[in-house]
Amino acid sequence: MGVFSAKEFDNHEDVSFFHDEKSGLKAIIAVHDTTLGPALGGTRMWDYANEAEALADVLRLSRGMTYKSSLAGINLGGGKSVIIGNSRTDKTPELFEAFGRAVDHMGGSYIAAEDVGTTVADLEIARRTTRHIAGISEGNCGDPSPATAYGVFYGLRAAVDFKIGKGGLNGIKVAVQGLGNVGYGLCELLRDAGAELVVADVHDAAVEKAVQNLGATAIGVDEIYDQAVDVFAPCALGAILNDDTISRLRVKIVAGSANNQLAEDRHARALMDKGILYVPDYAINAGGIIVISHEGGRFDRERAMSHVRGIYDTCQKIFIRAARERVTTAEVADKIAMERIEKVREEKAKLALAS
């Protein structure tokens, strides 16, 4: 398993592997870029098929966090961590204390938060052995999932306004894939805005909850790609937009919270060629990291959520520039993110020369 030869490797600054025999911890922490500040990113716990799969995931996710922070206008870099294990059966306090020690070993270059398979409670245990944890109750922000869902809602609304021009979501049909904390929170916001919901999840209880509480229509997990709706909202795991699924989509817009939705970069072009407006994942799902960036002794939730609502304007700028330049929204989002990073790098270089 090579790191430098991995196709997902993108000049990452640091990729560290941690193992604690007593607790069973097997974790990888990847720091992609710290030009804008220390790397902040969630901790994913997943039962990966093998270590190569875990490495590929953490490399892609950490790069995405760099772009996410830059595009959101916050002074944080990009990082991510993965814990190899079943989040439903393998969690123990000892494992997360060991994970906290791993994070502490990074010396502050990486700050951990919750992600798929982990909770605020898990990270509060990790906080016992490191101070480099964000998004917990102690930092005033708490669970960032509601903020992520809130941001996705505004990004989705921006896409509907741009592509369909309705000026609202009443009557808009949305197929939501994945009903975790963010996916279900998004469904609640969409229902309140008058949208019609079609939902799918691998967990039957989550689907039943959406049907009973939100009036959603339930379908099978594989049928979600075939729905004749306005918006497809992927809110589960990544790499779900590929040759097979894109050919099946019957939507105008793809806008959801999942990270790394494109199986390959070329799939952004495939969506564009099909006339589907793709909202780049790291642009639309930045609400959590935005609200975490406001943490501190003077944390103001309304100010933080106002910043999250800015995702609407960010997405609109991406759509307009992509249409003007006749390139994909993914390419434009990358350009905007890198333009800010390069500007900061140049300023730092000038300061270094001056000193």
LUMVO-412456 format. One record per residue (C-alpha): residue in one letter; y, z, x. Coordinates in steps of 0.001 Angstrom, whole numbers, plus 524288, in hexadecimal, padded with zeros to 5 digits. Layout:
BEGIN
<node residu="a" py="Y" pz="Z" px="X"/>
...
end
This chain:
BEGIN
<node residu="m" py="80000" pz="80000" px="80000"/>
<node residu="g" py="80C06" pz="7FB0B" px="8073C"/>
<node residu="v" py="819AA" pz="7FF86" px="803C1"/>
<node residu="f" py="821E4" pz="7F5A4" px="80B31"/>
<node residu="s" py="8191A" pz="7EA6A" px="80708"/>
<node residu="a" py="81926" pz="7EE2F" px="7F8A8"/>
<node residu="k" py="8201B" pz="7E3DC" px="7F07A"/>
<node residu="e" py="827AC" pz="7EEC1" px="7E9A3"/>
<node residu="f" py="82D44" pz="7F3D2" px="7F67F"/>
<node residu="d" py="83BE5" pz="7F0E6" px="7F6F1"/>
<node residu="n" py="8411E" pz="7F70F" px="80364"/>
<node residu="h" py="83EAF" pz="804AE" px="7FE0D"/>
<node residu="e" py="84491" pz="80F50" px="80667"/>
<node residu="d" py="83948" pz="818DB" px="804FD"/>
<node residu="v" py="82BAF" pz="818D8" px="7FF0F"/>
<node residu="s" py="824A6" pz="825E0" px="80067"/>
<node residu="f" py="816E3" pz="829D4" px="7FC7B"/>
<node residu="f" py="81393" pz="837DC" px="7F913"/>
<node residu="h" py="806A7" pz="83EB6" px="7F71B"/>
<node residu="d" py="803FF" pz="84CF6" px="7F414"/>
<node residu="e" py="7F589" pz="84FF9" px="7F44A"/>
<node residu="k" py="7F671" pz="85CFA" px="7ED2C"/>
<node residu="s" py="7FDAE" pz="857D0" px="7E13C"/>
<node residu="g" py="7F82A" pz="84A18" px="7E1CE"/>
<node residu="l" py="805A9" pz="843EA" px="7E2F4"/>
<node residu="k" py="805E7" pz="835B5" px="7E71B"/>
<node residu="a" py="813B5" pz="8306D" px="7E67E"/>
<node residu="i" py="81C2E" pz="8258B" px="7EBE9"/>
<node residu="i" py="82AF0" pz="8268C" px="7ECE7"/>
<node residu="a" py="832B7" pz="81A29" px="7EF75"/>
<node residu="v" py="8411D" pz="819DC" px="7F305"/>
<node residu="h" py="84645" pz="80C13" px="7F1BD"/>
<node residu="d" py="854BC" pz="80CF8" px="7F50A"/>
<node residu="t" py="85E82" pz="817FC" px="7F6F0"/>
<node residu="t" py="86AE2" pz="81009" px="7F914"/>
<node residu="l" py="8712D" pz="8159C" px="7ECD1"/>
<node residu="g" py="86BC0" pz="82364" px="7EE59"/>
<node residu="p" py="85F05" pz="82B23" px="7EE57"/>
<node residu="a" py="853D0" pz="82465" px="7E770"/>
<node residu="l" py="85166" pz="8294F" px="7D9A9"/>
<node residu="g" py="84591" pz="8251C" px="7D1DD"/>
<node residu="g" py="83B1A" pz="829FB" px="7C8BD"/>
<node residu="t" py="82D8A" pz="82F00" px="7CBA3"/>
<node residu="r" py="822B4" pz="82725" px="7C562"/>
<node residu="m" py="8151D" pz="82D10" px="7C3DD"/>
<node residu="w" py="80B09" pz="822BC" px="7C10A"/>
<node residu="d" py="7FC6F" pz="820B0" px="7C2BE"/>
<node residu="y" py="7FDC7" pz="814D8" px="7CB7B"/>
<node residu="a" py="7F1CA" pz="80C79" px="7CDBC"/>
<node residu="n" py="7F3DD" pz="80D75" px="7DC6C"/>
<node residu="e" py="7FDCB" pz="8114A" px="7E6BC"/>
<node residu="a" py="802A6" pz="8035A" px="7E874"/>
<node residu="e" py="8067D" pz="8030E" px="7DA1B"/>
<node residu="a" py="80DCB" pz="80FE5" px="7DBA0"/>
<node residu="l" py="814E7" pz="80ADB" px="7E7A6"/>
<node residu="a" py="818FC" pz="7FE4E" px="7E0DC"/>
<node residu="d" py="81E2B" pz="80610" px="7D55E"/>
<node residu="v" py="82640" pz="80F8E" px="7DD5A"/>
<node residu="l" py="82BFA" pz="8049A" px="7E5A9"/>
<node residu="r" py="83035" pz="7FCAE" px="7D9CB"/>
<node residu="l" py="8353D" pz="8087B" px="7D268"/>
<node residu="s" py="83D4D" pz="80DAB" px="7DDC1"/>
<node residu="r" py="843BD" pz="80069" px="7DFE2"/>
<node residu="g" py="846F6" pz="7FFF5" px="7D176"/>
<node residu="m" py="84D87" pz="80D36" px="7D26D"/>
<node residu="t" py="8568A" pz="8083D" px="7DD2F"/>
<node residu="y" py="85B15" pz="7FD2B" px="7D47A"/>
<node residu="k" py="85BBE" pz="80601" px="7C888"/>
<node residu="s" py="864E4" pz="80FC5" px="7CF03"/>
<node residu="s" py="86D6A" pz="8051B" px="7D4AC"/>
<node residu="l" py="86EC6" pz="7FDE6" px="7C7D4"/>
<node residu="a" py="871C3" pz="80A9F" px="7C0BA"/>
<node residu="g" py="87CDB" pz="80D64" px="7CA25"/>
<node residu="i" py="87784" pz="81A4C" px="7CF1B"/>
<node residu="n" py="876E7" pz="81EF1" px="7DD2B"/>
<node residu="l" py="8684A" pz="8207E" px="7DEA5"/>
<node residu="g" py="85DF7" pz="818C5" px="7E5CA"/>
<node residu="g" py="850A1" pz="81473" px="7E14C"/>
<node residu="g" py="843E5" pz="81BC5" px="7E2AE"/>
<node residu="k" py="83795" pz="81ED4" px="7DB28"/>
<node residu="s" py="82B57" pz="826EB" px="7DC51"/>
<node residu="v" py="81DB5" pz="8255E" px="7D6D9"/>
<node residu="i" py="8130E" pz="82F79" px="7D57B"/>
<node residu="i" py="8055B" pz="829E0" px="7D4B2"/>
<node residu="g" py="7FE25" pz="830B8" px="7C9B8"/>
<node residu="n" py="7FBD0" pz="831E3" px="7BB36"/>
<node residu="s" py="807D0" pz="83827" px="7B51B"/>
<node residu="r" py="7FFD2" pz="83D51" px="7A9BD"/>
<node residu="t" py="7F52C" pz="84419" px="7B19F"/>
<node residu="d" py="7F979" pz="845F6" px="7BFCB"/>
<node residu="k" py="80617" pz="84D9C" px="7BEAF"/>
<node residu="t" py="806D4" pz="85B4D" px="7C460"/>
<node residu="p" py="8122F" pz="863DD" px="7C8D0"/>
<node residu="e" py="80CA2" pz="8634C" px="7D68E"/>
<node residu="l" py="80D1E" pz="8546F" px="7D68E"/>
<node residu="f" py="81B7D" pz="8540C" px="7D2E9"/>
<node residu="e" py="81EF0" pz="85ED5" px="7DC7D"/>
<node residu="a" py="81872" pz="85673" px="7E6F6"/>
<node residu="f" py="82014" pz="84ABF" px="7E216"/>
<node residu="g" py="82C95" pz="852AF" px="7E351"/>
<node residu="r" py="82947" pz="85550" px="7F183"/>
<node residu="a" py="8274B" pz="846BD" px="7F38C"/>
<node residu="v" py="834A8" pz="843E2" px="7EDCF"/>
<node residu="d" py="83A9F" pz="84E8F" px="7F640"/>
<node residu="h" py="83481" pz="8483A" px="80225"/>
<node residu="m" py="83D52" pz="83C79" px="7FFA4"/>
<node residu="g" py="8490C" pz="844E7" px="80331"/>
<node residu="g" py="8519D" pz="84102" px="7F7C2"/>
<node residu="s" py="8507D" pz="83251" px="7F96A"/>
<node residu="y" py="848B4" pz="8321B" px="7ECBF"/>
<node residu="i" py="84B85" pz="83975" px="7E010"/>
<node residu="a" py="840B3" pz="839D6" px="7D5E2"/>
<node residu="a" py="84197" pz="83980" px="7C716"/>
<node residu="e" py="837BE" pz="83775" px="7BC25"/>
<node residu="d" py="8316A" pz="82A7D" px="7B8A3"/>
<node residu="v" py="82528" pz="8253E" px="7B221"/>
<node residu="g" py="81A97" pz="82F94" px="7B28B"/>
<node residu="t" py="82382" pz="83AD5" px="7B672"/>
<node residu="t" py="82C5B" pz="843E6" px="7AED1"/>
<node residu="v" py="8381F" pz="84C6B" px="7B11A"/>
<node residu="a" py="82ED8" pz="85814" px="7B151"/>
<node residu="d" py="8270E" pz="851D2" px="7BC5D"/>
<node residu="l" py="8334D" pz="84F8E" px="7C463"/>
<node residu="e" py="837D6" pz="85D7B" px="7C1E8"/>
<node residu="i" py="82B45" pz="861F0" px="7C87A"/>
<node residu="a" py="82E29" pz="858D7" px="7D3EF"/>
<node residu="r" py="83BAA" pz="85F13" px="7D485"/>
<node residu="r" py="83526" pz="86B8D" px="7D938"/>
<node residu="t" py="832DB" pz="8653A" px="7E682"/>
<node residu="t" py="83E8B" pz="85C1A" px="7E7D5"/>
<node residu="r" py="84C8B" pz="85B2E" px="7E334"/>
<node residu="h" py="84C26" pz="84C5B" px="7E308"/>
<node residu="i" py="848C1" pz="84B19" px="7D493"/>
<node residu="a" py="85167" pz="84585" px="7C9CB"/>
<node residu="g" py="850BC" pz="8444A" px="7BB1C"/>
<node residu="i" py="84BF3" pz="851FE" px="7B845"/>
<node residu="s" py="8520B" pz="85C80" px="7AFC8"/>
<node residu="e" py="85788" pz="863A4" px="7BB8E"/>
<node residu="g" py="8604B" pz="857FA" px="7BE84"/>
<node residu="n" py="8660A" pz="857AA" px="7B0C2"/>
<node residu="c" py="860F8" pz="849FB" px="7AE01"/>
<node residu="g" py="8533B" pz="84D42" px="7A9AF"/>
<node residu="d" py="849AF" pz="842AC" px="7A59F"/>
<node residu="p" py="85034" pz="8357B" px="7A897"/>
<node residu="s" py="84769" pz="82E11" px="79F09"/>
<node residu="p" py="850F2" pz="82ECF" px="79384"/>
<node residu="a" py="85BB4" pz="8292C" px="79C0B"/>
<node residu="t" py="852B7" pz="81E2A" px="7A058"/>
<node residu="a" py="84F84" pz="81AF1" px="79234"/>
<node residu="y" py="85E00" pz="81B87" px="78ECE"/>
<node residu="g" py="8614B" pz="811E2" px="79984"/>
<node residu="v" py="8565C" pz="808A3" px="7959F"/>
<node residu="f" py="85B91" pz="808EF" px="787BA"/>
<node residu="y" py="8690B" pz="804A1" px="78C5D"/>
<node residu="g" py="86376" pz="7FA44" px="79563"/>
<node residu="l" py="85B0F" pz="7F503" px="78A60"/>
<node residu="r" py="866E2" pz="7F4C6" px="78168"/>
<node residu="a" py="86E81" pz="7ED45" px="78BBD"/>
<node residu="a" py="863A6" pz="7E320" px="78C45"/>
<node residu="v" py="8634C" pz="7E1C0" px="77D78"/>
<node residu="d" py="87215" pz="7E035" px="77CEC"/>
<node residu="f" py="871AC" pz="7D5D1" px="78799"/>
<node residu="k" py="865B7" pz="7CE34" px="78330"/>
<node residu="i" py="865D2" pz="7CFC4" px="77466"/>
<node residu="g" py="873EA" pz="7D38F" px="771FF"/>
<node residu="k" py="87156" pz="7DC87" px="7667F"/>
<node residu="g" py="87A5B" pz="7E74A" px="76B27"/>
<node residu="g" py="87048" pz="7F191" px="7679E"/>
<node residu="l" py="861CA" pz="7F49A" px="766F3"/>
<node residu="n" py="85FF2" pz="7F5CD" px="75850"/>
<node residu="g" py="85451" pz="7ED4B" px="75499"/>
<node residu="i" py="8511D" pz="7E9BA" px="762B6"/>
<node residu="k" py="8426D" pz="7E9F7" px="76509"/>
<node residu="v" py="83DF4" pz="7F09E" px="77179"/>
<node residu="a" py="83025" pz="7F187" px="776FF"/>
<node residu="v" py="82F26" pz="7FDB0" px="77F79"/>
<node residu="q" py="8241A" pz="7FEA1" px="78959"/>
<node residu="g" py="821D9" pz="80CB7" px="78D5B"/>
<node residu="l" py="825B3" pz="8190B" px="7861C"/>
<node residu="g" py="827A1" pz="822F8" px="790DC"/>
<node residu="n" py="833DD" pz="82B3E" px="791C1"/>
<node residu="v" py="83CBE" pz="81F93" px="793E9"/>
<node residu="g" py="835DB" pz="815EF" px="78AFC"/>
<node residu="y" py="83570" pz="81F42" px="77F8D"/>
<node residu="g" py="84380" pz="82378" px="781DE"/>
<node residu="l" py="84792" pz="8153B" px="781A7"/>
<node residu="c" py="84048" pz="8135B" px="774D7"/>
<node residu="e" py="847CE" pz="81E9B" px="76EC0"/>
<node residu="l" py="854D2" pz="8189C" px="772C3"/>
<node residu="l" py="850C5" pz="80B26" px="76DF8"/>
<node residu="r" py="84C28" pz="81089" px="760E1"/>
<node residu="d" py="8590D" pz="8179D" px="75F07"/>
<node residu="a" py="8601F" pz="80ACA" px="761D2"/>
<node residu="g" py="85861" pz="803CD" px="75743"/>
<node residu="a" py="84ECD" pz="7FC51" px="75FC7"/>
<node residu="e" py="840F6" pz="7F944" px="75B42"/>
<node residu="l" py="83666" pz="7FE57" px="76478"/>
<node residu="v" py="8292C" pz="7F920" px="7688D"/>
<node residu="v" py="82260" pz="80246" px="77220"/>
<node residu="a" py="81681" pz="8032B" px="77AE5"/>
<node residu="d" py="81167" pz="80D98" px="7841E"/>
<node residu="v" py="80473" pz="810F7" px="78A71"/>
<node residu="h" py="80543" pz="81E6A" px="7841E"/>
<node residu="d" py="80282" pz="81E16" px="77589"/>
<node residu="a" py="809B3" pz="82ADB" px="772FD"/>
<node residu="a" py="81669" pz="8253B" px="7783E"/>
<node residu="v" py="81522" pz="81942" px="76F91"/>
<node residu="e" py="8122B" pz="8217E" px="7638D"/>
<node residu="k" py="81E2B" pz="829CD" px="7664F"/>
<node residu="a" py="826D3" pz="81DB1" px="76698"/>
<node residu="v" py="820C0" pz="81892" px="75A1A"/>
<node residu="q" py="8224D" pz="8255F" px="752CC"/>
<node residu="n" py="82FB0" pz="8296F" px="757D7"/>
<node residu="l" py="8367E" pz="81C82" px="75A45"/>
<node residu="g" py="83034" pz="8131A" px="750B9"/>
<node residu="a" py="82B26" pz="80AA3" px="75BC4"/>
<node residu="t" py="82072" pz="8007D" px="75A44"/>
<node residu="a" py="814E9" pz="802EE" px="7634B"/>
<node residu="i" py="80D94" pz="7F824" px="76A4E"/>
<node residu="g" py="80363" pz="7F757" px="77515"/>
<node residu="v" py="80780" pz="7F8A4" px="7833A"/>
<node residu="d" py="8043C" pz="7EA7A" px="7865C"/>
<node residu="e" py="80A9C" pz="7E50D" px="779FA"/>
<node residu="i" py="8181E" pz="7E9BF" px="77DFD"/>
<node residu="y" py="81A97" pz="7DD24" px="78593"/>
<node residu="d" py="81823" pz="7D478" px="779BC"/>
<node residu="q" py="82215" pz="7DA31" px="77060"/>
<node residu="a" py="82C59" pz="7D140" px="76A55"/>
<node residu="v" py="837B1" pz="7DAC2" px="76C0B"/>
<node residu="d" py="84547" pz="7DA63" px="771DA"/>
<node residu="v" py="84317" pz="7E392" px="77D4B"/>
<node residu="f" py="8376D" pz="7E776" px="78594"/>
<node residu="a" py="839D4" pz="7F4EA" px="78BA1"/>
<node residu="p" py="82FFF" pz="7F837" px="79668"/>
<node residu="c" py="8307A" pz="806EB" px="79858"/>
<node residu="a" py="8238A" pz="80993" px="79F28"/>
<node residu="l" py="81F2F" pz="8054B" px="7ACBD"/>
<node residu="g" py="823DA" pz="7F994" px="7B477"/>
<node residu="a" py="81F27" pz="7EBE0" px="7B7F6"/>
<node residu="i" py="81CD2" pz="7E8B2" px="7A9A4"/>
<node residu="l" py="82506" pz="7DC39" px="7A9BA"/>
<node residu="n" py="81BE1" pz="7D240" px="7AFAA"/>
<node residu="d" py="8170F" pz="7C461" px="7AD54"/>
<node residu="d" py="80E3D" pz="7C879" px="7A226"/>
<node residu="t" py="81736" pz="7D1C4" px="79AE1"/>
<node residu="i" py="82387" pz="7C984" px="79C38"/>
<node residu="s" py="81C8A" pz="7BDEB" px="7963B"/>
<node residu="r" py="81953" pz="7C66D" px="78A6B"/>
<node residu="l" py="826DB" pz="7CC34" px="7881C"/>
<node residu="r" py="82DB9" pz="7C817" px="77B8F"/>
<node residu="v" py="83A73" pz="7CF5F" px="77DBD"/>
<node residu="k" py="8489A" pz="7CCBD" px="78150"/>
<node residu="i" py="84A67" pz="7D880" px="78A3B"/>
<node residu="v" py="8429B" pz="7E128" px="79381"/>
<node residu="a" py="8493C" pz="7EE5C" px="79518"/>
<node residu="g" py="841C2" pz="7FAD1" px="7981D"/>
<node residu="s" py="840D2" pz="806C7" px="7A0BE"/>
<node residu="a" py="834E1" pz="80399" px="7A905"/>
<node residu="n" py="836F3" pz="801ED" px="7B798"/>
<node residu="n" py="832C7" pz="7F58C" px="7BEBD"/>
<node residu="q" py="83048" pz="7EDF0" px="7B24F"/>
<node residu="l" py="82F22" pz="7E0D5" px="7B949"/>
<node residu="a" py="821D2" pz="7DED0" px="7BF76"/>
<node residu="e" py="82883" pz="7D59E" px="7C928"/>
<node residu="d" py="836B1" pz="7D1E4" px="7CB54"/>
<node residu="r" py="83403" pz="7C428" px="7C64A"/>
<node residu="h" py="83131" pz="7C97C" px="7B8C8"/>
<node residu="a" py="83FBC" pz="7CB9F" px="7B698"/>
<node residu="r" py="84122" pz="7BCD6" px="7B73C"/>
<node residu="a" py="8358B" pz="7BB24" px="7AE03"/>
<node residu="l" py="83C69" pz="7C393" px="7A3EB"/>
<node residu="m" py="84931" pz="7BC45" px="7A5C6"/>
<node residu="d" py="8427E" pz="7AF11" px="7A44B"/>
<node residu="k" py="83CB8" pz="7B3D8" px="79787"/>
<node residu="g" py="84A22" pz="7B78E" px="79271"/>
<node residu="i" py="84779" pz="7C628" px="79309"/>
<node residu="l" py="8527B" pz="7CF11" px="79797"/>
<node residu="y" py="84CBB" pz="7D8BD" px="7A156"/>
<node residu="v" py="85410" pz="7E56F" px="7A3A9"/>
<node residu="p" py="850F4" pz="7E97C" px="7B1C3"/>
<node residu="d" py="84952" pz="7F61F" px="7B11D"/>
<node residu="y" py="85115" pz="7FDB5" px="7BB22"/>
<node residu="a" py="85DB8" pz="7FA13" px="7B444"/>
<node residu="i" py="85993" pz="7FEB9" px="7A6E1"/>
<node residu="n" py="8518F" pz="80ABF" px="7AA74"/>
<node residu="a" py="85B97" pz="81154" px="7B34C"/>
<node residu="g" py="85F8A" pz="81BC2" px="7A970"/>
<node residu="g" py="8570F" pz="8264E" px="7AF65"/>
<node residu="i" py="85BFB" pz="824C9" px="7BD3F"/>
<node residu="i" py="869F3" pz="8238A" px="7B855"/>
<node residu="v" py="86990" pz="8308F" px="7B152"/>
<node residu="i" py="862B9" pz="836F4" px="7BCEC"/>
<node residu="s" py="86D9B" pz="831F4" px="7C5C8"/>
<node residu="h" py="87715" pz="83A55" px="7BDE2"/>
<node residu="e" py="86F7E" pz="846EA" px="7C07E"/>
<node residu="g" py="87677" pz="8525B" px="7C686"/>
<node residu="g" py="87E3F" pz="85E7F" px="7C377"/>
<node residu="r" py="887D7" pz="856F4" px="7BAF1"/>
<node residu="f" py="87DD1" pz="84EBB" px="7B3BD"/>
<node residu="d" py="88418" pz="8485B" px="7A7DF"/>
<node residu="r" py="879C6" pz="84245" px="79F0E"/>
<node residu="e" py="88347" pz="83A34" px="796FD"/>
<node residu="r" py="88944" pz="8347B" px="7A33F"/>
<node residu="a" py="87BB8" pz="8315F" px="7A85C"/>
<node residu="m" py="87790" pz="82AF4" px="79B98"/>
<node residu="s" py="8841C" pz="8230A" px="79B5A"/>
<node residu="h" py="88018" pz="81DE5" px="7A8AE"/>
<node residu="v" py="872BA" pz="81A80" px="7A300"/>
<node residu="r" py="87930" pz="812C7" px="797FF"/>
<node residu="g" py="87F28" pz="80A6D" px="7A2A7"/>
<node residu="i" py="871DC" pz="803E5" px="7A3D3"/>
<node residu="y" py="87669" pz="7FB76" px="7986D"/>
<node residu="d" py="88193" pz="7F5D3" px="7A086"/>
<node residu="t" py="8791C" pz="7F46D" px="7ACB5"/>
<node residu="c" py="86F16" pz="7EC72" px="7A535"/>
<node residu="q" py="87993" pz="7E3F5" px="79F01"/>
<node residu="k" py="87F12" pz="7E0CB" px="7AC7F"/>
<node residu="i" py="87184" pz="7DCDB" px="7B120"/>
<node residu="f" py="86F4D" pz="7D400" px="7A55E"/>
<node residu="i" py="87C83" pz="7CD57" px="7A6A8"/>
<node residu="r" py="87B60" pz="7CB0A" px="7B54D"/>
<node residu="a" py="86D56" pz="7C61D" px="7B420"/>
<node residu="a" py="87171" pz="7BC60" px="7A9AC"/>
<node residu="r" py="87D0B" pz="7B7F8" px="7B1D7"/>
<node residu="e" py="8751D" pz="7B649" px="7BE4F"/>
<node residu="r" py="8693C" pz="7B0F8" px="7B713"/>
<node residu="v" py="85FEC" pz="7BA6A" px="7BDCA"/>
<node residu="t" py="8573F" pz="7C53D" px="7B8B9"/>
<node residu="t" py="85C6F" pz="7D27A" px="7B4B8"/>
<node residu="a" py="8535B" pz="7D87E" px="7BED7"/>
<node residu="e" py="859D6" pz="7D0B1" px="7C9BA"/>
<node residu="v" py="86767" pz="7D49C" px="7C52C"/>
<node residu="a" py="863D7" pz="7E30A" px="7C426"/>
<node residu="d" py="85E8B" pz="7E2A3" px="7D212"/>
<node residu="k" py="86AEF" pz="7DBF0" px="7D6E0"/>
<node residu="i" py="87407" pz="7E5D8" px="7D096"/>
<node residu="a" py="86C1B" pz="7F140" px="7D5E1"/>
<node residu="m" py="86BA3" pz="7EBA8" px="7E3A9"/>
<node residu="e" py="87A10" pz="7E82C" px="7E3AC"/>
<node residu="r" py="87D79" pz="7F681" px="7E215"/>
<node residu="i" py="873AB" pz="7FAEF" px="7EC5D"/>
<node residu="e" py="87869" pz="7F0DB" px="7F649"/>
<node residu="k" py="8867F" pz="7F4C9" px="7F3E5"/>
<node residu="v" py="8834E" pz="8030D" px="7F6C7"/>
<node residu="r" py="87B94" pz="7FF2B" px="802DE"/>
<node residu="e" py="88744" pz="7F781" px="80802"/>
<node residu="e" py="8906B" pz="802E1" px="80573"/>
<node residu="k" py="88744" pz="80C3E" px="80C96"/>
<node residu="a" py="8864C" pz="802D5" px="8180B"/>
<node residu="k" py="89516" pz="801FF" px="818F8"/>
<node residu="l" py="8964F" pz="810C4" px="818C4"/>
<node residu="a" py="88C05" pz="811FA" px="82355"/>
<node residu="l" py="8935F" pz="8085A" px="82BFF"/>
<node residu="a" py="8A03F" pz="80F43" px="82974"/>
<node residu="s" py="89A9B" pz="81C43" px="82DA8"/>
end
